[in-house]
Amino acid sequence: MSKSLVLAEKPSVAREIARVLGCRNTTRNFIEGDRYIVTWALGHLIELKMPEEYDSNYKTWRLEDLPIIPKKMEIKPIKQTRAQFQAIQKLSKRTDLSELIIATDAGREGELVARWIIEKINWHKPIKRLWISSQTDKAIRAGFSQLKPAKDYDKLFQSAVCRSEADWLIGLNISRALTTKFNDSLSAGRVQTPTLAMIMDREETIQAFKPQPYWNLHIDLGGVSAFWQHGDRTRISTSGEAAALKEKVSGKGAVVRSLTIKEKREKQPLPYDLTELQRDANRKFGFSAKKTLNVLQNLYERYKIVTYPRTDSRYLTQDIAATMPERLHAIASAYGEETRPIMHKQNGRVMATFVYNDSKVGDHHALIPTEEPVFINDLAEDERRLYDLIVRRFLALFYPEYKYQSLRAELTVNGETFVLKEAKQTDLGFKKLTSQQEQQLNNTNVSLKKGQELPVRQVQLDEKMTEPPARYSEADLLTKMEHFGLGTPATRADIIEKIITAESVERVNGRLRPTGKGKQLIELVNKDLKSPELTAEWEHQLEEIAQGHGNPKQFMANIRERTLQLVREVKNSEQTYKIQNLTGSKCPECGSLMKEVRDRDGARILVCVNRTCGFRKRKDPKLSNKRCPHCHKKMEMHKGKTGLYFQCRTCGIIEKADQTKKKADKRETRKLLNKLNNGNEPLGNSLADALKAAMKEKNE
């Protein structure tokens, strides 16, 4: 019987697919059953070749060699994961395989992962595509019952290739040009540079800001307050005018000149897409965009309780309506109080019917719970918090609109106008799902009539200063990136992390601030590369290619031309650059100055500024795997006069290395016993002799 080779993106996903398909014969590189063989990538197994693989001269970075623009971009297996690629290559040669099924993530990058592997193993048999939005057993079975021809996604693959090659050509060439020209590690790219530019623009606005005093005038009418207004102006710009107005209205009564009461409604919010969830998680929990994506991926892959994470749609397709009762039943164990009235009164039907809009759903619908039962106590705290956001946003679809009464009164006090605004809730609707604190906001009960006279209890004049705009939080930056079309929901978190890792931006109290290095970098880069509009246009063209409306050859021709222009400008630049974080330490190898940088763990590293030297050493002590007995943090390793010792930086506790017990390692023990059995190793102590004798006696 012929079999199908199923290619998943990750081992965890492959195991779930294999289980659903009834594959039980597990090996190191694949899982086999009667009809299917499920194997996996480890993320990307194939990548674009680096410059030195086209020409060995490119191993040394030289400005005169740039730009590097291969006539044809070539791909190669990634060295670190070559063993898994070779296993797939070997599998593909089996004669009992009749087709390959792509089961990588259903998106642009997932398509690239699979197609490059398929290209490299020279697969010529039929190819099909599994396209699903959740990892539940039901979704997997349904997906395999309606596999699609892989050629339906050829345009998506072309778009992915264009994205990858464009980032290689522009990012690699400009980064090499800047680095070699200014002798420091400088990173620029098609998406990261305009993102950095937006952060820099905000910083310049803050630095140029000059605070100005202003005054607000309020009157207390007995439990409610009204504010002074003249036309559209609510601020008083001079102290003289403020004092005169206060004196004018003091001791006078207020008369209700006009009264407007409106019944207002607020629609239920749409479910989350990835970017909206990242924004909310950043505002409410302080999660970075990357952390939100990682936690969400776990909810999707491990627990299977949410749908596909990397979606850019906040709408649902009509066919989802039939699955709503099952989804509500799945979350009922954790959200019984919220789901019970929905199931009894509405039979699981949503009240926000506008959420169903097939025309606004691309590759994947909005992020919602799956039909998989949830065991809330199995989730870690961060997983629970994020899942709660998704569920409550989903449940809002089944609740009525929020209704409230809006009151606006204009009052006259000795010829001056004061405005009173209040709101009264009439139906909480979907806001029953939010906290009590949020529900009670602005819920006063004011009774006024036109022409009514009210005593002014107190006149209050507040002096304030204008404030600059705040630095961007990640939520703010995600909004800006989305507005300009910078990156995709799947890549924005990585872009933010990339500019932080490159030391162009730093996080300060939850806000993003450009570093000295980032400020200089922006000055060195071509203004077009800094432009969000240009990058947004490129992203639009990539999306057009994916939809079959764009021309990939023309897109890449434009990218190559732009690469030439950008590198030429760097070469001809007469700008200066000052290396940041220089120390007084000199390199022991070449005598150049050394700069201080931080590694991924935050430890300080001294690096020689001479790129041809490359010497580096740790400034901070190395962290061990040994944990402090009090605070349980990793302890530092130090070498003193008496030898190696461990120290906790937080508690100050010190332990000598010889005080720690080394656990027996099975592999090392087996290796030792093999040596003893062979009898070829010289035995130098009584313990070894005893072991040798014991093994000999056992064999006899």
N, C-alpha and C positions, 0 to 999 in steps of 0.2 A: 504494500500500500504506500502511495506517495504521501509525503508530508509537506507541511508549510513551515518555513523558517520565519519566526516572529522576532523583529528587532525592536526592543524597548530602549528607552533612554538611560534608565538607571536600574541597578540590580533590584532595588526594593519594588519598583513598579513591575519588573519582569517576574518576580516571585508571585505577585498577586495575580497577574495575567495567567501565569502557568498554573496556579491553583485553580482558577476558574475554568481553565481549559482542560483540567484533569491531567496535567503533566506532573509526574512524580519522581522520575529518575533524575536526580540532581547531581551535576558534576561541577567542577570549578568554574566553568565558563558558560554553561547552558543548562537548561532543564528540559528533559525530553518526555514526550507522551506518545500515544498511538498515532495521533494525527498532527501534532505540532511539536516543534522544537523552539523553545523560547530562549533567546540570548539577549545581550544588553551591551550598550555603550557605557561609558563612565563619564557622562557629559559628552564633550567632543572627543573623538578618537583621532580625528583628522584635522589638520590645520594648514593654513597657507605657508609655503616655504619662506624661510627667512632670507635676507639678502645674501649672506655668506654661502647659502646652498645653491645660489645661482653663480656666484663667483667668490672664491676664497679670499680675494683681496678685500671684500667688504667686511671681513672680520674686524679689521681696524676701521674705526669711524673717522672718515676724512671728509671735510666740507667739499673738496673738489670732486668727490665721487657722486655727489648728489645732483639732481634727484635720481633715485633708483626706481626705474619704471620698466619691469619685465615686459617683453612683447606679449607673453602669455603667462598669466598667473598659474602657478602649479601648487599642488597640494601634497602632503606627506603625512604618514602616521606620527602621532605625538609620541615622543620617546618614552615618557613615563607610563603610558598606557598601551605600549606596543604589544604586550603579551595578549591582551584582550582582543585587539584588532586581529592578530595572527590566528587566534582561536576562531574568530568569526570567518576569517578567510579560509581556514581549513574546513570549517563546517559547510561553507558555500560550495565546496567541491563534491559534497556527497551526492551520489546519483539518485538517492531516493527523495530528493527535494524537488518539488514541482513549482513552487512559487515563494516569493518573499512578501511578508506583510510588514509595512512600516507602522510601528506602534510607539514612536517617539512622541514627545509633547506636540499637541495639535496647534502649532504656531510656526512663525517664520524660522526661528532658530532651531526648533525641533525638526523641521523639514531639512535644514542644512546638515544637522548632525547625521541624519539617516542617508541622505543622498550622496554625501561625500564618502561615506563608508561603502555604499553600494557601488559608487564609481571606482573606488580603489580595489575592491575585491573582484571587479570585472564580472558582475552579475548580469546575465543576459536572459534569464527566464522571466516570466510574468511577475509584476509587482502590483500589490494592492495597498490601500491606505486605511488604517483604523483611525477614525476621527471621533473622539468622545470628549465630553465636557466634565465628566466626573469619573472617579476610580472605583465606584461601587460595583459589586458583582453584576447587578442588573444592567448597569451601563456598559460594562465590558461585554456581556453576553449579547446585548442589543447591537453593540458596535460590530462584533464579529459576524452577526447575522446580516449586516448590511454594509459590508466592506465596499470601498469606492476605488475606482481605477486610479493608480498613482498619477497618471497623466493629467488628472483633474487639478493637480497641485503643482504642475510644472512652472507656472508663472510665479507662484509663491517661492519656489526654489530659486528661480532667476532673481527675484527681488532680494532674497537672502544672500546670494552670491555677490550681487552688486553692493549690498551693504557692507559685507566683509571685505571685499576688495577696495572699496572706497575708503574705509577706515584704515586699511593697511597703507594705501598709497599716501593719503594725506597725513594721518597720524604718525606713521613711521618716518616719513621724509621730513616733515616739519620738526618733529621732536629731535631727530638726528641733526638737522641743520642748526637749530637753536642751541643744542647741547655742545656741538663742536665749535660753533661760532663764539659762544660766550663761556665755554669751559665750566658748565654746571649742568646737572641733570634737570633738563627742562622738558616738560611734557605738554604737548598741544594736540588737538584733535578736532574732528568734524563736529562733535556734539559737546565735548567737555569744555572747549574754549569759549563758545558763546554762553555756556552755563556759568563759567567763571566770570565772564564779562558782566553778566547781570548782577552777580554778587558785588563786583567792583563798582558798578554804577550806583548801587544803593549805598556803598561805603562812601563814595565821593559826595553823594547828596547829604549824608550824615555829617561828614567833615566840613562841608561848606555851609552848613546850617547855622544861622545866628538867631538865638532865642530872643523873642520879643515879648514884653509884658502885655497882658490883656485882662479885662475884668468881666465877670458875669454878675448880673443883678437878678436876685430871686426874691419873691414875696411868699410868706407863709400865710395860707388861708385857713389854717386849722386842720392839720393832718395831711394836707396836700400842698404842693408847691407849684408856682407858676414862674416862668422865666421871661425876662424882658426881650422884646424883639422889635426891630425896626426894618420893615421890608424883609430881606433875606438875612439881615445881620442880627446875630445874637451876641456877638462879642463887642465890648466897648474898648476902643483902642488907646484912649488917654486917661490918665488919672483924674484930670480936671473934669472931663465929661462924666466919668463914673461917679465922682463925688456930687456933681450937680444933679444927676439923675436920682441918686439916692435921697438927696435932700428934697427933691421935687415930689417924690412919692411917699415919703415918710409921713405918717399920721393921717394919710388919706384913705378913703375906702375904695373898693374895687367894684365895678359894675360889669355884669356879663353882657358883652356886646353881641356875641354870636355863639351859637352852640351847634355842633355837628356830631351826630351819633350815627355810626355805621355798623352794620352787621358784616363781619369779615370772616373769611375762611382761609385756612392754610392746607394745601394739599399734602397728602402723604408723601414723604421723600422716596425717591427711587432707590432700589437696592444699590449696593456698592459695586463699583468697578475697582480695579487694583489701586489706581491713583487716589481715588476718593477715600478708600480705606486707609491708605498710607497717610493721607492728610489727617484724618480723624484720630488715628492711633498716635500720631506725633503730637497733636494738640492735647489729647486727653491723657496719654500715658508717657509721652516723651520718647516713644519708640522712633528709632531711625527708620528711614524707608527700607533699608536693607534688612533690618531686624524684622519688620512687619512681613516682608516677603518670605523670609526664612521660616518664621513661625507659621505663616499661612500655608507654605508648602508642606509643612509637617501635618497640618490639619487635613490637607488634600491627599497626600500620599500615604501617610501612616494610619490616620484615623478614618479617612475617606468620608468625612462629615461635611465637607464643603465642596463646591464645584470648582472648575478650572480657575486657578488664581490669576493668571496673567491676562485677564480680559480687559478690554477697553470699552465695553458696553454696559449700560445700566438698565437695559430693557430685557424683557423675556419674549420668547417666541410663543405663539398660540398653543403649540403642542405641550408646553409645560403645564398648562392649566389642569390637565387631567392628572398630573402627578402631585398636585398640591396637598390633597388629603393624606397621602402617604408621607410626604415631607413633614407635615404637621404632627403626624403620629410618631415619627422618628424622634422629634425633639420634645414630645410631651412629657417624658420622664423628668426632664430638667426644667421645662417651661409649662407645666400642667395648668397653672393658674391663668396664664396668658392664652393658652391654646384651647382650653375647655369651652369657653363661650363661642369661639370661632367654629369649632366642630359641631356644636349643638345647634346654633342658630343659622349658620351659613353653609353648613356641610362642606367647609373647606374652600369656599369661593372667596376670591379677593374682592375688596370694595374699590381698590384703586385699579380699575380695569385698564387705565391708560398705560400700565406697565407692559401690557402685551402689545408689542410693535415689531413685527418681523423685519420691517425696513430699516430699523435702527440697531439690528443685531448683525455683527460681522461674523468672524470665525467662532465666537463664543458669546453666550448670553451673560447676564449679570451674575455676580457672585452671591449664591444662596446656599442654604443647607441642602444636603442630599437626602435620600430616603434611608440612609444607613442610621440605625439607632445610635444615639449618643450616650456615652457613660461619662457624665460630666466630671466625676471624681477621678477619672483616669488622666484628665488633662492637667498639665502644669499651669501655674498661675498665669503666665503670659499667654498661653494657649487659650485658657478660659476667658481671659479679658477680651482677646481678639474675637473669639467665637461668639461671645455675648454681643459684641457690636454687630456682627453679621446677622445673628438671629433676630435681634430687636429691630434692625432695619428691615429684615424680611417680614417679620410679624406686623410691622406698621401697615403693610399692604392690605391686611385683613381688617383693619380698624377704620372707623369713620374719619372724616376730615376734622381738623382742630377748628373750633368755632369760638369767636370772641367778639365782644362789642367794643368798638373803638370810639372814644370820646375826645373831641377837641373843642376847647372853649377859648375864645378871645375875650380878654378883660381889659377895661380901661381904668387906669389909675391916674387921675389928674392929667389927662391927655396923652399918657404913655400907654403903649400896648404890652400886655403880658399874655403869654400863652400857657394853657394848662392842657396836658395830655395824659390820659389814663386809659387803661384797658381792663375789661372785665371778661373773664372766661365764661362761656356759656355751655361748651361741650369740649371736654379734654380730648376726645377722639383718640388718635394714635399717640398723643402725648401721655396717655396713661402708662405707656411703656417706659417713659423716662423717669428720672428720680423725682421724689417729692419736692426737692428744692427747686428744680426747674419748673415744676408744675405751678408753683405758687408765685412765680415772678409776675409783677405788675397786675395783681389781681385785687385791686381796691374797688370800693363801691362808692362812687361820687354821685350825688344827686344835685343837679343844677338846673336852673331855668333862665331863659333869656330875660334880661332886664333885672335879674336878681342882684341885690347889693350884698357884698360880703365884706366883713371887717378884715383889714390887713393886720395880722398879728405881729409880724416882724418883717423887716427889710434887711436882706443880707447881700453884702457886696464881697465877692471872692476875687482876690488877685491871683492870677496864674501866669505861667510862662508857656509860650509855644514850645513844642517838643519836636525833635527830628523824627523821621520815620524809624521804626525799629529795624535792626538787621533781620535778614530773612531767617525764619525757622525753616526746617525741611518741608513743613506743610506749605509755607509760602512759596518756596522754591519749586516744589512740585506743581503748584498752581501755575506759576510762570512758565515752567517747561511745557506743561500741557497746553497752555494758551498759545505758545509759539510753535508747538509741534516738535519740540526737541526730544529726540529719542522716542521710545515706546513705553507703555506701562511696564513691560518686562525688563527694560534696560535702564530706566531712570535712576533706580536705587544704586546700580553699579557705577553710573556716571558720577553721582554725588560722592560715593566712596573713593572713586579714582582720583578726584581732584583733592580730596583730603589726604589720601595716601601719598600723592605727589607733593605734599606740603605747600600747595597753592592756597589752601583754605584750611581753617581750623574751627573746631566746635568750641564755643565759649558760652557757657550757661544756656545750652540748648539752641544757640543761634550760630549762624555761619559768618565768619569774619575772614577776609582775605589776609594772607600773611605778606610779609615784605617781599618774599619770593613771588607770590601771586601778583602783587601790584606791579612788579617789574616785568613779569612775563606778559601781562596784558599790554604793556607799552611796546613790547617787542614784536607783537603779532599783527599781521595784516588786518585792517579794519573789516574787511569782508568776512574773514574767518571768525571774527568776534561777533558778527551780526546774527542774531537769532533768526531774522527773516530769511537769510540765505540758507541756513541749515534747515529751517522749516520747509523751504522750497525743495531741498534735496529729499527730506523725509516724505513730502507729498509725492515726489516723483517715484520714490521706492514703492509707495502704496499703489500708485497708478500701475507700476510694473506688475505688482502682485495681483491686481484686478484685471490684468490683460490689456490695459489701455496705454501703457508706457512703452518706451523703446530702451531696452537695457544697453544696447550697443551705443546709442547716442548719450545715455547717461554716463557711461564709463569714459567715453571720449571727452566729455566735458570735465570729468573728474581728473583725468590725466593732464588736460590742458591747465586746469586750475593748480594742480600740483607743481607743474613747471613754473608757473607764475609766482606761487608762494615761496618756493625755494630760492628763486632768483632774487626776490626782495630781501630775504634773510642774508644772502651772500653779499648783497650790495649795501646792507644796512651800516650806518655809521653811529648807531646808538651804543651806549655803554651799559654795562651790567655789573653790579656788585654782588659777589657771592655772599649769601646769608649764612649766619651761624658759624662764621670762622672762629677758630680758637687760636690760642697762642702755641698750641702743641705742634711740633714738626714731625713729619713722617720719618720713621726710622729707616725706611728703604731709600727714599729719594731726597729727603730734606724739605719737601714742599709743606705748606701749611695744611692742617687738617680741619675739617668742618664737622660739626656735631649734628647728627640726624637721629631719628628714632626708628626702630624696627617695628614690626607688626604688633609685638607685645608691649610696645611703649618704652622698651629699654633704650638707653642712649648708646649710640655707636659713633666712633670717630672714623672718618673716611678721608683718605688723601684726596686733595683737589686735583691732583695730576691724574687724569684719566688713564694714561698709559701705565701708570704704576698700579693703581687699584688697591693699595694696602688699606685694610680696615681692622679695627679692633674694638672690643666692647669697652665702654666706659663704666657702665653699670655692672654690678656682679651678675653672674648667670643664675637664673632661677632653676632650682631643682624640682623634682617631682615629690619631694618630701614636704608634708604639710605641717604647719605649726599646730601643736597640740591644743592651743587656746583659741586662736582665730581661724585656724584651718586654711590659711592662705599659703601659697607656695613659699618655701624658705630659700633665701639666697645662699649660694655656695661661695665660701671664702677659703683662702689658703693662708694659714698662719705659721708661726714657728713650730707649733706642735702638729702641724699637718692640716688636713681638710676638716672644715667645720661648717655647720649650717646655722644661719641666723634669720630670724623673722624681722623684717623691716618695720612691721607694725608694732609688735609686742616687745621686740628686743631680745627675745629668748634665743639662747645659743645652745647647740648640741654638737658634740664631737661626732665625726663620721663613724668612728669605731664603736659608738654607743648604739648605732642603728643596726638592726638585724637584717641581714640580706636573705630574702626568701629564696628557696631553691627553685631554680628555673628548670623545667622539665627537659628542655632542649639541651641545656648545658650538662645536666646530669646524664642524659642519654649519650651525649658526646664523650663524656668522661668514661662512662662504662664501656663504650666501644673501644676507646684507647686501651683500657685495661684488658679487655678481652683479646685485643690483637697482640698484646704483649710486646709491642714494638717500642713503647715509650719508656724511657728510664724512670724508675721509681726512686724518689729522693727522700721519702720520709716514712715514718711508721704507719701513718694513716693510709698511705697509698699501698704499702705492703699488706696491710690488713684487708683492704678492699680487694686486692689481687688474690689473696688467699681465699677470701670468701667466695669470689666468683669462680675460682678453680674448683673449690669443694662442691659448689652448686652444680657445675657442669659434670662432675664425676658422679 
